[in-house]
Amino acid sequence: MATTRDQAARVVRPEPDTEGEAARHAAALAEALRTHVAEETRRAPPQAPGPTPAQSPAGAPTVAAGTAVPKSGKRKFVMMGVLGLLALAAASYGVYYALIGRFYVSTDDAYVRANNTMLGARVAGHVAAILPGANVVVRKGDVIFRIDDGDYRIAVDAARTRIATQQATIDRIGRQVTALESAVAQSRAQLASSEAALKRAGLDFERQQALSTKGFASRATFEVSEAGRDQGLAAVKSAQAAFDAARDNVEVTKAQQAEARAQLAELQTVLTKAERDLDFTYVRAPVDGTFSNRLVNTGDFVQAGQRLGNLVPLNDVFIDANYKETQLKRIRPGQPVTIKVDAYGFRKFTGVVDSISPAAGSVFTLLPPDNATGNFTKIVQRLPVRIRVPKDVAKQNLLRAGMSVYTTVDTREGAADADSEADLDASPMVHPK
């Protein structure tokens, strides 16, 4: 009897988290009642065979009736006790739901997520080595794949050689500019000499012209001085042309030098790209995480952009709980969440609501539903609610991406606007930040 009451008490004691568990709770109580009645029936002592009513003495029926009365009273007492327990359990659940239970919103459509990083090749080549093993924790910057780098080293050496050659060309053109500048100085000096000779020939011509006019000089002497003046003018023009040509040659050579410098910059860009390609032969971990899902083997030829594996940052996992749209009335960012992981039984921890998705999951599908055609059946939509996992829990690396969890949001705080019965356009509503 005591054992049966303890079983009934254990059935009464659990407190359901949601309205949906009330029916299961009542069913459990009914099952306990049936079990109790069955046990009482088995424990009742069997009646000893006695004389038939015809053979029994006159006082026998009186004795049997007297013994049946206590048995019926005992059973009635047990039934009353069980009914009392049921009434107490129903009252306890009603009080619990009215004060606490109705503020808890739960769902089992929740999963652990992580921002998986897809590792890919930046250059083509054969996979020379795969350094970490499967499901091994790596740090940011660690080398995971190494691609054969022979061709890329040759490209780097060739780019460096072309840069050295171009630098030598620039130096040679620089020396040519210096030589041409000397030629310009020489042409300037020759121009000055021609101008001086022209000045002397002009004075001589003027003097001979004056003497010839007065008849003191012969005509031949005058013509010689005139020819000397004309030669001086021609020499000045020639020297001026040579000076201009030398100066233009300097400018042309300087332009060639600038062009060579631009080509050098282009070659340096080529070298930088070759060095980057060489560095890309080492596929490194962009973040801390666990290396998994390897898709290639040593010796495989990979193309640029080909997927090589995945890196899962278990230190930064989160939970996406898909709540029904009818459950989102009181859910707000910042509310505490009790999380139970299916893989670890009754072990649980507390998280925080981080954000609510701006759209239902059906909106982001490849082929979103179109309810404007055909028959329509209304389906309750679900919206992902992002739940932040505490850092100390995530660092234990017990939560793996894809695990199923059971989440319960405590909406007693931060949802004061949810209790308003006013229409949405009646007055400004209080919205969460």
C-alpha positions in Angstrom: 0.0 0.0 0.0 2.8 2.4 0.9 4.7 1.5 -2.2 1.7 2.3 -4.4 1.2 5.7 -2.7 4.9 6.5 -3.3 4.5 5.7 -6.9 1.5 7.9 -7.2 3.3 10.7 -5.4 6.2 10.4 -7.8 3.8 10.7 -10.7 2.2 13.8 -9.1 5.5 15.5 -8.2 6.9 16.4 -11.6 5.9 19.9 -12.8 5.2 20.0 -16.6 6.7 22.9 -18.4 4.0 23.5 -21.0 0.2 23.2 -21.5 0.8 20.2 -23.7 2.2 18.2 -20.8 -1.0 18.5 -18.8 -2.7 15.7 -20.7 0.2 13.4 -20.3 0.3 14.2 -16.6 -3.4 13.3 -16.2 -2.9 10.1 -18.2 0.0 9.2 -15.9 -2.2 9.7 -12.8 -4.9 7.5 -14.3 -2.4 4.8 -15.1 -1.2 4.9 -11.5 -4.8 4.6 -10.3 -5.4 1.5 -12.5 -2.1 0.0 -11.3 -3.1 0.6 -7.6 -6.5 -1.0 -8.1 -4.9 -4.0 -9.8 -2.4 -4.5 -7.0 -5.1 -4.2 -4.3 -7.1 -6.9 -6.2 -4.1 -9.2 -6.3 -3.3 -8.7 -2.6 -6.9 -9.6 -1.5 -6.8 -13.1 0.2 -8.7 -15.8 -1.7 -11.9 -17.0 -0.2 -11.7 -20.5 1.4 -14.1 -23.1 -0.1 -17.0 -23.5 2.3 -20.3 -25.2 2.4 -22.9 -24.3 -0.1 -25.8 -22.1 1.0 -27.9 -25.2 1.3 -25.3 -27.0 3.5 -24.2 -24.0 5.6 -25.7 -23.4 9.0 -28.2 -20.7 9.5 -25.6 -18.3 11.0 -23.1 -18.6 8.1 -24.6 -15.9 5.9 -24.4 -13.5 8.7 -20.7 -14.1 9.2 -19.9 -13.7 5.5 -21.8 -10.4 5.4 -20.0 -9.3 8.5 -16.6 -9.9 6.9 -17.5 -8.3 3.6 -18.2 -4.9 5.3 -14.6 -4.2 6.4 -13.2 -5.1 3.0 -15.6 -2.7 1.2 -14.8 0.1 3.6 -11.0 -0.4 3.1 -11.4 -0.2 -0.7 -13.5 2.9 -0.4 -10.9 4.5 1.8 -8.1 3.8 -0.8 -10.3 5.2 -3.6 -10.9 8.4 -1.6 -7.2 8.8 -0.9 -6.3 8.4 -4.6 -9.0 10.9 -5.6 -7.7 13.3 -3.0 -4.2 13.0 -4.5 -5.6 13.6 -7.9 -7.4 16.7 -6.8 -4.3 17.9 -5.0 -2.2 17.3 -8.1 -4.7 19.1 -10.3 -4.8 22.1 -7.9 -1.0 22.2 -7.7 -0.7 22.2 -11.4 -3.3 24.9 -11.8 -1.6 27.2 -9.3 1.8 26.4 -10.9 0.5 27.2 -14.4 -1.2 30.4 -13.4 1.8 31.7 -11.6 4.8 30.3 -13.5 4.0 27.7 -16.1 2.2 29.9 -18.6 5.3 32.1 -18.9 7.5 29.3 -20.2 7.6 28.7 -23.9 9.3 25.4 -25.0 10.2 23.6 -28.2 12.1 20.5 -29.2 12.7 21.8 -32.8 16.0 23.3 -31.8 19.5 22.4 -32.9 23.1 23.4 -32.2 24.7 25.5 -35.0 28.1 26.8 -35.8 29.6 29.1 -38.5 31.3 26.3 -40.4 34.2 27.5 -42.5 34.6 25.8 -45.9 38.3 25.4 -46.8 39.1 25.8 -50.5 42.1 25.9 -52.8 43.3 29.3 -54.0 45.6 27.8 -56.6 45.6 24.6 -58.7 48.0 21.8 -58.2 48.5 18.4 -56.6 47.9 17.9 -52.9 51.4 17.3 -51.4 50.4 16.8 -47.8 47.5 16.8 -45.4 48.9 17.7 -42.0 46.1 17.4 -39.4 44.1 14.2 -38.9 40.3 14.0 -38.9 38.5 15.8 -36.1 41.6 17.5 -34.8 41.6 20.9 -33.1 43.6 23.4 -35.1 44.5 27.1 -34.4 44.3 30.1 -36.6 47.2 30.1 -39.0 48.0 26.4 -38.8 48.8 24.7 -42.1 46.1 22.1 -43.0 46.9 21.3 -46.7 50.1 21.8 -48.7 49.9 21.9 -52.5 52.9 21.2 -54.7 54.7 24.5 -55.1 57.4 23.8 -57.7 55.8 25.7 -60.5 55.0 28.6 -58.3 58.6 28.9 -57.0 59.8 29.0 -60.7 57.3 31.8 -61.4 58.6 33.8 -58.4 62.2 33.4 -59.5 61.3 34.4 -63.1 59.5 37.5 -61.8 62.5 38.5 -59.7 64.9 38.0 -62.7 62.7 40.2 -64.9 62.7 42.9 -62.2 66.5 42.8 -62.0 66.8 43.1 -65.8 64.4 46.0 -65.9 66.2 47.7 -63.1 69.4 47.4 -65.1 67.7 49.0 -68.1 66.6 51.9 -65.9 70.1 52.4 -64.7 71.4 52.3 -68.3 68.9 54.9 -69.4 69.8 57.1 -66.5 73.4 57.1 -67.7 72.3 57.9 -71.2 70.4 60.9 -69.8 73.6 62.1 -68.1 75.5 61.8 -71.4 72.8 63.6 -73.3 72.8 66.4 -70.8 76.6 66.8 -71.4 75.8 66.9 -75.2 73.3 69.7 -74.5 75.9 71.6 -72.6 78.3 71.2 -75.5 75.7 72.3 -78.0 75.0 75.4 -75.9 78.7 76.2 -75.9 78.8 75.8 -79.7 75.8 78.0 -80.0 77.5 80.7 -77.9 80.7 80.4 -80.1 78.6 80.7 -83.3 76.9 83.8 -82.0 80.2 85.4 -81.1 81.6 84.7 -84.6 78.4 86.1 -86.1 78.8 89.2 -84.1 82.4 89.6 -85.2 81.4 89.0 -88.9 78.6 91.5 -88.6 80.9 94.2 -87.3 83.4 93.5 -90.1 80.6 93.6 -92.6 79.4 97.0 -91.4 83.0 98.4 -91.5 83.6 97.1 -95.0 80.2 98.4 -96.1 81.1 101.9 -94.9 84.5 101.9 -96.5 83.0 100.5 -99.7 80.4 103.3 -99.8 83.2 106.0 -99.5 85.3 104.2 -102.1 88.1 103.4 -99.7 87.7 99.5 -99.9 87.5 97.2 -102.9 84.4 95.4 -103.9 86.0 92.0 -103.4 86.8 92.8 -99.8 83.2 93.9 -99.2 81.9 90.7 -100.6 84.2 88.6 -98.5 82.9 90.4 -95.3 79.4 89.9 -96.5 80.0 86.2 -97.1 81.5 85.9 -93.6 78.4 87.5 -92.1 76.1 85.1 -93.9 78.2 82.1 -92.8 78.0 83.3 -89.2 74.2 83.4 -89.5 74.1 79.9 -90.8 76.5 78.7 -88.1 74.3 80.2 -85.4 71.2 78.5 -86.9 73.0 75.2 -87.0 74.3 75.5 -83.5 70.8 76.4 -82.3 69.3 73.4 -84.1 71.9 71.1 -82.6 71.2 72.5 -79.1 67.4 72.0 -79.5 68.0 68.4 -80.7 70.3 67.6 -77.8 67.8 69.0 -75.4 64.9 67.1 -77.0 67.0 63.9 -76.8 67.3 64.4 -73.1 63.6 64.7 -72.7 62.9 61.6 -74.9 65.4 59.6 -72.9 63.8 60.7 -69.6 60.5 59.7 -70.9 61.9 56.3 -71.8 63.3 56.0 -68.3 59.8 56.8 -66.8 58.3 54.1 -69.1 60.9 51.7 -67.9 60.0 52.6 -64.3 56.4 51.9 -65.0 57.3 48.5 -66.4 59.3 47.9 -63.3 56.3 48.6 -61.2 54.2 46.2 -63.3 56.9 43.5 -62.9 56.9 44.1 -59.2 53.1 43.5 -59.2 53.7 40.3 -61.1 56.2 39.3 -58.5 53.7 40.1 -55.7 51.1 37.9 -57.3 53.6 35.1 -57.8 54.6 35.3 -54.2 50.9 35.3 -53.2 50.3 32.2 -55.3 53.3 30.6 -53.7 51.9 31.4 -50.3 48.5 30.0 -51.3 50.0 26.6 -51.8 49.7 26.4 -48.0 46.0 26.2 -47.0 45.9 27.6 -43.5 43.1 27.7 -40.9 41.3 31.1 -40.9 39.9 30.6 -37.4 40.3 28.3 -34.4 38.2 25.2 -34.8 38.0 21.4 -35.4 39.1 20.1 -38.8 36.6 17.7 -40.3 34.9 16.5 -43.5 38.1 16.1 -45.5 37.2 15.7 -49.2 40.6 15.1 -50.9 43.5 12.8 -50.4 47.3 13.2 -50.9 48.1 13.2 -54.5 44.8 14.5 -55.8 44.8 17.3 -58.3 42.7 20.3 -57.1 41.5 23.3 -59.0 41.3 26.9 -57.8 38.2 27.2 -55.7 37.7 23.5 -55.1 36.3 22.5 -51.7 38.8 20.7 -49.5 37.2 20.3 -46.1 35.5 22.1 -43.2 36.5 23.8 -40.1 34.0 23.9 -37.3 34.6 26.6 -34.5 33.2 24.7 -31.5 34.2 27.6 -29.2 31.6 29.8 -30.8 28.5 27.6 -31.2 24.9 28.9 -30.9 21.4 27.4 -31.0 18.6 28.0 -33.5 15.2 27.2 -31.9 12.3 27.1 -34.4 9.3 28.4 -32.4 5.8 28.5 -33.8 4.6 32.0 -34.7 1.9 31.5 -32.0 4.7 31.2 -29.4 6.5 34.4 -30.2 4.1 36.8 -28.4 6.3 37.1 -25.3 9.7 36.1 -26.6 12.2 39.0 -26.5 16.0 39.3 -26.9 17.8 39.1 -23.6 15.4 36.6 -21.9 17.0 33.6 -20.2 16.7 30.2 -21.8 16.9 26.8 -20.2 18.6 24.3 -22.6 18.6 20.5 -22.4 20.8 18.6 -24.7 19.4 15.2 -25.9 22.9 13.7 -26.0 23.5 14.4 -22.3 20.2 13.4 -20.7 19.0 15.7 -18.0 22.1 17.9 -18.0 21.1 21.5 -18.8 22.5 25.0 -18.9 21.2 28.5 -19.3 21.5 30.6 -22.5 20.1 34.0 -23.6 17.8 34.9 -26.5 20.1 36.8 -28.9 17.7 37.7 -31.8 14.6 36.6 -33.7 14.7 35.9 -37.4 13.1 38.6 -39.6 11.3 36.0 -41.7 10.0 32.5 -41.4 12.1 29.6 -42.6 9.8 29.1 -45.7 10.8 32.5 -47.0 14.4 31.5 -47.4 13.8 28.2 -49.1 14.8 27.6 -52.7 11.2 27.3 -53.8 9.1 29.5 -51.5 5.4 28.5 -51.2 2.9 30.5 -53.3 -0.6 30.4 -51.7 -2.2 32.6 -54.4 -3.1 29.5 -56.5 -5.0 26.3 -55.8 -6.5 25.1 -52.6 -5.2 26.7 -49.4 -4.4 25.0 -46.1 -3.2 27.2 -43.3 0.0 25.9 -41.7 1.5 27.4 -38.6 4.9 28.9 -39.6 8.1 28.6 -37.5 10.6 31.4 -37.1 14.2 30.7 -35.9 15.2 32.2 -32.6 18.9 32.6 -32.2 20.1 31.6 -28.6 23.5 32.6 -27.4 25.5 29.9 -25.6 27.7 31.0 -22.7 31.4 31.0 -23.5 32.4 28.8 -20.6 29.9 26.1 -21.9 31.0 26.4 -25.5 34.7 26.1 -24.6 34.0 22.6 -23.2 33.5 21.5 -26.8 30.6 19.2 -25.7 28.1 20.9 -28.0 28.5 19.7 -31.6 26.9 21.3 -34.6 23.6 19.5 -35.5 22.8 18.2 -32.0 19.2 18.3 -30.9 18.3 20.3 -27.8 15.1 21.2 -25.9 14.8 24.9 -25.1 12.5 26.7 -22.7 12.3 30.5 -22.7 11.4 32.3 -19.5 9.2 35.2 -20.7 8.3 36.6 -17.3 10.7 39.6 -17.9 11.1 41.9 -20.8 7.7 41.3 -22.4 5.5 43.9 -20.7 4.1 45.0 -24.0 2.9 41.5 -24.8 0.1 41.8 -22.1 -1.5 44.7 -23.9 -4.9 44.0 -25.5 -4.8 47.1 -27.6 -4.7 46.9 -31.4 -1.3 47.3 -33.1 -2.3 50.6 -34.6 -4.1 52.0 -31.6 -1.1 53.5 -29.9 2.7 53.3 -30.2 3.8 49.8 -29.1 6.9 49.1 -27.1 9.3 47.2 -29.3 12.5 45.5 -28.2 15.7 47.1 -29.3 
